[in-house]
Amino acid sequence: MTRRPSVDEAVGLLEGELGPRAFADPVPEDVWFAFLRFGHQLFHVPDTPDADGLLFQYGTYAFDGPAMFALDLTRQFEVSDSDGDHDHYVQVHCELRYGLTPALEALGSFRSWFFHDAGADLEEWARVLTEQAVWTTIRELKPAEIRVYQERV
C-alpha cells in the first residue's frame, strides 16, 4: 500500500511541483499545470465527504494593501481531532497577484470547487477551467507576485 503524505507536507510538495522557476519568473499556465499535478496527489485525510478539495478562484481583492487581481489556486484539507470529529480545515494557497487593469477588473470574480470524493473527474474539471477567459487576459501580463502559503480556516 502506498503511503499518502500528511497535510503537513502539502506546502513543500506544491513548491516542489512549482519548482524554482515559478518563483523567479511565474508563467500562469505552468503554475496551473503544477497545481494540477499537486491536485492529483492523494493525501492522508479523514474518510469524510469533502475532506480534500481543490478551489480555483479569481477576483479583485485588497488583502494587505492596494487592491490587486488574484488568481488563487487552493487545496483544502479537513483535519479531525483525536476522536475523529471535524476540528478545522487547512488551506494551501498558490496565488498569482497582478496590478489592476481594466481587462482584469472586467473579469469580475469566479470560483469553482472540485472534491476528490464527489465522483467528478479532475481532468474534466481542469479542462473546463482552462477554457476560462481569465487565461486569455493574464497570458500577456506578468504577475506582480506569486505566493504559496498555508492557513488554518
Secondary structure, 3 states (H helix, E strand, C coil): CCCCCCHHHHHHHHHHHHHHHHHHCCCHHHHHHHHHHHHHCCCCCCCCCCCEEEEEEEEEECCCCCCEEEEEEEEEEEEECCCCCEEEEEEEEEEEEECCCHHHHHCCCEEEEEEHHHCCCHHHHHHHHHCCHHHHHHHCCCCCEEEEEEEEC
